[in-house]
Amino acid sequence: MTGVGGARVGRSSPRPYPMAPPPPPRPVRVTVPAAPTGPSGPENPAGLRLDMEKLMAARLHAVKVRPYLADALFALHVVEDRAVPTMAVDAHWRCYVSPGFVARTPVEELAGVWVHEVSHLLRDHHGRGERYARAHEEGGTGDARSSRLGRLRQNIAADFEINDDIYGDGLPRPTGAVLPSLLRLPTGLLMEEYLRTASLDGLAAELAWLDCGSGADGEPRPWELGPGGAHGLTRQQRDAVRFRVAEGIKGRRGTTPDGWQRWAEEAFHPPQPWRQLLGAAVRSAAGAPGVGENHTFRRPSRRSAALPGVVLPSLRRTPPRVCVVIDTSGSVSDSELGGALLEVAAIARAVGGRRDLVSVISCDAAAGVAVPLCRAENIELIGGGGTDLRSGFARALAARPRPDVIVAFTDGQTPWPSAQPPCRTVVGLFPRPAGTADEDDPDYVPDTPPAWAHVVAIG
């Protein structure tokens, strides 16, 4: 949700001593609506039909209080199905609805469920869930039970990501909506972060009824119509809906939540994983004073409680100071410069929101002044001439205090410093078609970035 995209909560620092495993999470009891017992049951009697008028009224209420989601809400096609516990979506933008659930749920709460389900699709939880499952061998191996529990954990983590910031301001939270506070977890994290940092197994046992469909985790359900079913959206249609919603959110700056603003910025330009890239810089600079992982007595270690009269230091990770050099020569397009600013915002989040640790230098044939970061979108990029990033590197290294990391965004058509800078260097390279020639010199072939630079593709 850059995203598509505010600062995310950082990782806790590794401890210097072996720690006893944390106690298992306490059982959590939540009040949830009763799930249907089958195609016909107490919650879905045989003669009960779906109240479409009530369901459509709820969607109109959702559009009224969340107008920036209107395109997505109206793109969902309703499918009545008694096998669905409440409401669920598939990856093809069909919304499966239980008649009993609609009958017993107030209109305002139904509006919240509409927004909840469409948020799964906009934030690509099905695609992200499939990628997470492959990376962690969940859902693709083992017996059916382990697969089901793995997908349920993903559904809960995706709900945590959504439910902590979509309700309020005219949209009441539906009964049974799960929040990170159930496990005493911080708000504002992504689905993948909740899966990595929390044990959701105990909560999954309590919420076995929960099922938002394959749109929440990528695992097909028996009741779903599948890729060849009627009324599904093609990939191009789904991307078009996301694009319209993202553009609408970006046009309403200051009136939409920060989480949706981040998603809109990142929806079609996902920033690089700067937390990992800069984390490598911290580890490589750990020997430098004030940078990396250091022991401190400002916050004593929790192990001190087991040793009366002894105060042990805790391990503190200090984020690096980053100088960003942006190639503003005439060969770099405005859209690429916009992409560079999105990456600058992601870098600021990766250092814990410490904008005082990030500065930006515009550079074409000559470098400008290093500008401290206030808001990435307000940075004025000056240039338009030739390219020589060597002056940008020299300007960055002349700054005091000197940066721990230099990040250069460029199309690569520049000479490079002859010597490796005394700090880690990351080069964000805008793609160029093979064989692109210089207008003044058709035989010119730009040098590739030097071996000492860590190169990542941008765009």
Secondary structure, DSSP 8 states (H G I E B T S, - for coil): ---------------SS--------------------SSSBTTB-TT----HHHHHHHHHHHHHH-GGGHHHHHH-EEEE-TTSSSEEE-TTSEEEE-HHHHHHS-HHHHHHHHHHHHHHHHTTHHHHHHHHHHHHT-SSSS-HHHHHHHHHHHHHHHHHHHHTTS--SS----TT---GGGGT--SS--HHHHHHHS--HHHHHHTTT----HHHHS---TT---TTSTT---HHHHHHHHHHHHHHHHTTTTSS-HHHHHHHHHTTS----HHHHHHHHHHHTTTSTTSEEEEESSS--GGGGGSTT----EEEEE---EEEEEE-STTS-HHHHHHHHHHHHHHHHHTTT-GGGEEEEEESSSB---EE-S-GGG------S---HHHHHHHHHHSSS--SEEEEEE-S-S---SS--SSEEEEEE----TT---SS-TT-------TTSEEEE--
